[in-house]
Amino acid sequence: MPRRKRSRGRARGARRPQRHKDVLHGHGGHRAGDFRCVHCRLEVSLTAPGTVHRNHCPNCLTSLHVDRRIPGDRSSDCRGRMEALAMFTRPDGEWMIVHQCLTCGELSANRIAGDDNALALVRLALRPLQDTTMAGRTMLVL
């Protein structure tokens, strides 16, 4: 096995100083307020344009079942993965994503954020046109 070349300027046996890591080892083990998506593993910041409580991944729109009744209360015991099923608009024109928990089956409506993936939102909006049985099942559950 070939030997490593010694870099110029460092004495033999001297180690390079370790880089500063910006991870805060507080609650959750991640940076303060950030979370990792359970589907695509993207590091997601809790700050999002257009919403106060970030509750889904802006890349794949997957969420976790953490809220019980009030957005941001984080009091649910389920902690299951929530899949984005459909979209709808409120009478005031605000777009909402319908999530269904894959563990307990509960449905919830979540406000879209300004940095959500536009392609994922369009695919979600067009999904009922592809699969007509899904729209019927969603309406029966509601």
C-alpha positions in Angstrom: 0.0 0.0 0.0 1.5 3.4 -0.9 2.4 5.9 1.8 0.6 9.2 2.1 2.5 12.2 1.1 3.2 14.6 3.9 1.7 18.1 3.3 4.1 21.0 3.3 4.0 23.3 6.4 2.9 20.6 8.9 5.3 18.7 11.1 5.2 14.9 11.1 2.5 13.7 13.4 0.7 17.1 13.7 -3.0 16.8 13.0 -5.1 19.3 11.2 -7.5 21.2 13.5 -11.1 19.9 13.5 -13.6 22.1 11.7 -16.3 23.8 13.7 -19.6 22.0 13.5 -22.8 24.0 13.7 -24.9 21.2 15.3 -26.4 22.0 18.6 -26.9 18.8 20.6 -30.1 19.9 22.3 -33.5 18.4 22.1 -33.8 16.2 19.0 -30.1 16.0 18.3 -30.3 18.4 15.3 -29.8 22.1 14.9 -32.2 24.1 17.0 -35.6 24.0 15.4 -34.7 22.0 12.3 -35.9 18.5 11.5 -35.0 15.8 9.0 -37.7 14.6 6.6 -38.7 10.9 7.2 -39.1 10.3 3.5 -36.4 12.1 1.5 -34.0 12.8 4.5 -33.7 16.5 3.7 -32.7 18.8 6.6 -35.7 21.2 6.9 -35.7 24.5 8.7 -38.8 25.4 10.7 -38.9 28.9 9.3 -41.1 29.0 6.2 -42.6 31.9 4.2 -46.3 32.0 4.4 -46.8 29.8 7.5 -46.0 30.0 11.2 -45.8 26.2 11.9 -43.7 24.3 9.4 -45.1 20.8 9.4 -44.1 19.2 6.1 -41.0 18.8 3.9 -40.9 21.4 1.2 -39.3 18.9 -1.2 -41.5 15.8 -1.0 -44.5 17.3 1.0 -44.3 14.4 3.5 -45.2 15.2 7.1 -45.2 13.5 10.6 -48.3 13.1 12.7 -47.2 15.3 15.6 -50.1 17.8 16.0 -53.3 16.7 17.6 -56.0 19.5 17.3 -54.2 22.8 17.0 -51.4 23.4 14.5 -48.1 23.6 16.3 -49.2 21.9 19.6 -47.0 18.8 18.9 -49.1 16.8 21.3 -50.0 13.7 19.2 -48.7 10.3 20.4 -48.9 8.7 17.0 -45.7 10.1 15.3 -46.5 8.2 12.1 -45.6 9.3 8.6 -48.2 11.4 6.8 -48.5 11.1 3.1 -49.8 14.0 1.0 -53.1 12.9 -0.6 -54.7 15.9 -2.3 -55.0 19.7 -2.4 -57.9 22.1 -2.0 -58.4 25.8 -1.7 -60.2 27.7 1.0 -62.8 30.3 0.1 -60.2 33.0 0.7 -57.9 31.5 -1.9 -55.4 29.8 0.4 -54.1 26.5 -0.8 -54.1 23.5 1.6 -52.5 20.0 1.5 -54.5 17.0 2.8 -52.3 14.6 4.6 -53.2 11.1 5.8 -51.3 9.3 8.5 -50.1 5.9 7.3 -50.2 4.6 10.9 -53.6 5.6 12.3 -55.4 6.8 9.1 -56.2 10.3 10.5 -56.6 13.2 7.9 -55.3 16.7 8.4 -55.2 19.8 6.3 -52.0 21.8 6.2 -51.3 25.2 4.7 -48.7 25.2 1.9 -45.5 27.2 2.4 -43.9 29.7 0.0 -40.9 27.5 -0.5 -42.7 24.2 -1.3 -41.6 22.4 -4.4 -43.8 23.7 -7.2 -43.5 20.5 -9.3 -44.5 18.3 -6.3 -47.6 20.7 -5.7 -48.6 20.4 -9.4 -48.3 16.6 -9.3 -50.4 16.5 -6.2 -53.0 18.8 -7.7 -53.2 16.6 -10.8 -53.3 13.2 -9.0 -57.1 13.0 -8.9 -57.2 13.3 -12.7 -54.9 10.3 -12.9 -56.6 8.1 -10.3 -60.3 8.7 -10.1 -60.8 6.2 -7.3 -58.5 8.1 -5.0 -60.8 11.2 -5.1 -63.8 9.1 -4.2 -62.0 7.4 -1.3 -60.8 10.8 0.1 -64.3 12.2 0.0 -65.8 9.2 1.8 -63.2 9.6 4.6 -64.0 13.3 5.0 
